[in-house]
Amino acid sequence: MTINKHELSQALSALTTQGVIAYPTESVFGLGCDPDSEVAIQKILDLKQRPAHKGLILIAANIEQLENYADFSSLSNEQLDKIKATWPGPFTWVVPVQASLSKLVSGDFDSIAVRVTQHPVVQALCTEFGKPIISTSANLSGEQACTTTQEVEQMFVNHPLLDYVIDQPVTGLENPSQIHHALTGKRLR
């Protein structure tokens, strides 16, 4: 499964112009945008009807893309090795946040949820974009997450805040990614 040049171009165009995209992940469709654009992040929060205090996840092609957002230096070598052993894959880790990160991303927390994906479409997208993207499930808050392009289009039909939908499948993982706290090791989801 690969993203074609047209889809990649359309998605990148939306990301670089403060737009919002919907894209497949391992289990559900995600809504994404540039994590450095407060305008785009606010669009996602408005689109989902999600309160900003909850925070959002960042998804990346590799751990290096997350270093400007997550403070991996505050983790022990053992904690960092544990994280690296699960990536790329459907494991999200809550780690200390870089002080410069927008509160629209981290919410009311001094930590941020991050993941290195194994989904080839998202890996290609983040690689070409050169940094991570926001990753929150494609759904209205409280509703079931979308798992197909058709469900995304039905839920957000003609919504002006959704700029582009990547028409590729999720990879079939039954449940959303596990979430673990890097400092405590505790599983949160």
Buried (B, 14 or more C-beta within 10 A) or exposed (E): EEBEEEBBEBBBEBBEEBBBBBBBBBBBBBBBBBBBBBEBBBBBBEBBEBEBEEBBBBBBBBBEBBBEBBBBEEBEEEBBEBBEEBBBBBBBBBBBBBEEBBBBBBBEBEBBBBBBBBBBBBBBBBBBBEBBBBBBBBBBEEEEBBBBBEBBBEBBEEEEBBBBBBBBEBBEBEEBBBBBBBBEEEEEE
